[in-house]
């Protein structure tokens, strides 16, 4: 791949000769974009204090100023909806989203016109949200709360290769399936984005996790769930079989379900 090697060498030389000026321009664009987004009154760029959980304040965690995480929860639209609007109306493609944030990366390739284009597009969407949703402007959109980490009952390898069965995520009534409570997960279950597991093999399934999965899988947040088995319009979770259980599930398979790569 000589073309790639040559481009890396050119990039190295550019950084050695004008790296400081390139980064200074990049950080200036990031500050301009941050100010423009915050001025919309609907969208805001999260600060380090917004993203550091309690207990990590003194761990010297720092924020890369070139990466902007935009909170969209006051717009009454999910991040995936805004992502689609930006693409369909302004041909702006944003790759990284969660249920209520957009991620923007400012690089040395960013230009003044690109900054203004994104700022104007978000300002337009903010004005639309203010006109169309006056009753809820300034309020946060309801989004699923990330459950706390569950208890580990078995080693991941032991749970992954254990005799297992598939149980539906929801009961017939539509509520979370009580048969899953207290069971041990055999697969990773991963909402994507952001691609971080909420269940791993060996973890006990609790009510908070099930509610999060149900709201995420069936809500309007546009989040995919990897690691669930989809069959006949229902979602199933693979869990280790109870040792005293003699019943066999119709969905039982000798080969464990592998979570699709997130």
N, C-alpha and C positions, 0 to 999 in steps of 0.2 A: 504493500500500500504506500508507494512512494509519494503519491499526491498528499496523503494524510501526513506523512512524516515531514514533507516540505512545509505544509501549512503550520504544523506545530513549531517548526524551526523559525518560521517567519513571526509567529505569535510570540515566541520567546524573545526574539530580537526587538519586536515592538515594545514589549514590556520593559526590556532593559533600557531602551532609549527614551520612551515617552510614557512609561507606566504610570507615573505619578499624575501627569496631566490627564491621562485617560480615566483614571479612577476618580479624580477630582470632578471631571465633567459628569461622570456616571452618578456620583453621589449628589451633585447639584440637581440633576434631572430627577433623582429619587425624591429629594426634598420638595421640588416643585410639584411633582405628582402627588406627594403626600398632602401638601397644602391644598391643592386643587380638589382632591377627593374629600378631604375633611370639610371644605367650604360648601360642599353640596348640601349639607344639613341632613342627609339621609345615610350616605355611606361614610365610613370612617376607617382609617388605617390603624390597626391595633399596635399598641406600644409594647415594649418588653414587659411592663408591669401587668398588662392584660393577659399575657401568655405564660408567665411564670407561676406555677401553682405554689400554694403555701408550703413552706419547708425547703424551697430551693432558692430563696432570695439571696442567700449568702454563698451560693455555690459558684459565683463568678460566671454565670451564664450571660452571654452577650448576644445582641441582636445584629444580624448582618443588615446594614442600612440599605443595601441594594435589593433586598427581598421585602416586598410589601404584602401584608396580609390584610385584605379588605373585608371588614364586617358589613354584611348586607342585611342583617336581621331586622333593621328598622324600615326596610323597603316593602315589607309584606310579601316579598317574593323569595323563593329559595335561590341559592347560588347557581344551581343548574338552570333555573329559568332565566336568570340574568345572563348566564353564559350563552344561552341560545339567543337571547335578544341582542346581545352584543354582536354575535356572528351574523344573524339574519338582517339586522338593520344597519350595521356599520362594518361588516366583514372583519371584525376583530375577534381573533380566536385566542381564548384563554384555556390553558390545559388543566391547571390544578385547581380543584374546588373541594370544599366539604359541603355539608348541608347549609351552612350560613357564612362561608368565607370564600373569597377568591384570592389566589396568589399571583402576584405579578413580579417578574424578575427584570430588573433594570441592568443592562449590560453596557459594555463599551460600544456596542452597535446601536444603542438607543439614540434617537434623534429628537430634536425639539418638536418636529411635526408629529412624531409618534406619541410623545407626551401629551400634546394638545389634543390629539385625536381621541385618546382614551379618556382624558379629563372631560372633554366636551360630551362624549358618549355617555359617561356615567352621570354627568350633570343633567342630560336630557332624560335619562331613566329616572333620576331622582325627582325631577319635576313631574314626570308622568305619575310616579308613585304618590306624590303629594296631592295631585289633582284627583286621582282615582280612588285613593284610600284615605280621605281626610279623617275618618273616624279612628284609624289606627296609626296615623302618622306619629312617629316618636315612640311607639310601642314596639316590643320585640316579637318577632314571629315565633310561634310555638315550634320548638324543635326537640327531638328526642334527647334526653339527658344521658350522657355517657355513663354506663354503670361502673361502680368501683370494681377493682380486680377481685375475681372470685377465689375461693379456697382451692388449693391443689390437694386432691385426694389420692392421686396415683402418679407415678412417673409418666411423662409423656409417651415414651416408647411402650410402656406396659399398656396404657390405655389405647394407643393407636392400633396395636396388634391384638387387642383383646377380643373375645367373642362379643359381638355387638348386634344392635338392632336399630332400626329407624323408627322414631316416634314423631308424629306431626307436631309442628310448632304451635298450631292452634287447635283448640278443641272444636267440636261441631258447632258450639254456640258462637265461635269467633274469638273467645277469650283465649288467653295463653293456656296451653295444655298442662293441667296439674300433674300429669304423669311424668313430666320432665323434671319437676322440682326435686332437687337432691340427687339426680342422676349424674353420672360422670361422663363428660364429653369425650368422644373418640376422634374428633376431627377439629381442625381449626375452622372457625367461623369468622369471616373477615368482611366488614363493610368496606366498600371501595367506591369513592375515596373515603378515608385517607389510606386504607390498606393496613390498618392496625387491628390484630385479632381482638375480639371481645370474648371468644372462647378458644381455648387451646386443649389438646388432649391431656386428660388427667384432671381438668378443672371441674369443680362441682357447678352444676347448672342451678342458678338461683332466679328468683322472680324478677329482680331488677334487670338482669341480662335478657330474660325472655321478653319482658315488656319493651326493652330497647330494640330487640330484633324484630318484634312484631310491628312497632311503630315505624321502624326504618324500612322493613320489607314491604309493608302495605301502605305506608304514608305517601305523601306527594313530594318527598324530598329528592327523588331521583337518584337514590343511592343503591348500588348493586350490593348483593350479599353473596360472597363466595364461600363455599363450604357447606351450603344447604343442598339437599336433594330435592329437585323440583319434579313432581310427578302428579299428573291428573289435577293440576291447578292448585296443588298444596305444596307447602315446604316442610321438609322433614329434617330432623337433626339426628346424627348418628351418636349413640351413647353406648356405653358398655352394658352388656346384659347382666341383669341381676342374677347372682349365683343360685338363688333359690327359685328362679323362674323357670318353668318348664314349657311356657308358651313360646311359639315361634312366630315371628313377624313375617308377613307376606313380602315385606321389603328387605328382609335379611339377605345379605350377600356375603359370600366367603371372602371376597376381595374388598378391603375397606375403601370407602369413598374418599378420594383425594380432593382436597379443596383446590379449585382452579386458581392459578397463580394470580395474586393481586399485585 
